[in-house]
Amino acid sequence: MTSYSGPATLILTDGARVAGMATLKTNERGDLKGWTGSFRPDQASTEVRNASDGLRLELPYEEIGEVDVTGVRRLLATQVLMSLVGKGPAPF
């Protein structure tokens, strides 16, 4: 299993860039392949809370992976944690 934890930028479908922290890992158990993780945006706007498909996650050094949001959970009044599933090769 490979993993990444650190700064990342979520790129919304309209091209807006949202800075935050990501925790990602590859799934390599049995027939499960791919990667999953979570993203905690620095600022949670309505656009971020409603984001779902066709997003990209950019890691440092311009590594980019496509992601879909599978869930959004409120952490505090101003923070959310987004569950992600990666599409294609992992960017880490």
Buried (B, 14 or more C-beta within 10 A) or exposed (E): EEEBEEEBBBBBEEEEEBEBBBBBBBBEEEEEEEBBBBBBBEEBEEEBEEBEEEBBBBBEEEBBBBBBBEEBEEEEEEBBBBBBBBBEEBBB
